[in-house]
């Protein structure tokens, strides 16, 4: 079975080069930064909630021991 080369003439013009328009590139950048921002917000809220829970437990323990 002969190997078919990707650049052979029979495939000429079959695939168009992937040319992203400036608007598509902007959308991709915005989507990337929005994803990173959501991850950062999630991490910040998670850390804040764990910090608050730890503080609450410490205050309860101090209240029990006092």
C-alpha angles and dihedrals in degrees: 000000000000119000115244115224117225092228097051116133094246090067094045111133093003094113122040118215114259103252113175116205118231089254091055091049090050091050091051092050092047091048091050094049092043090053091050091047092051091050090050092049090049092050093046093050092045093051091045092051092048089048091050092047091050091049091048092051092047091051091049091050092048089049091052093047096044 
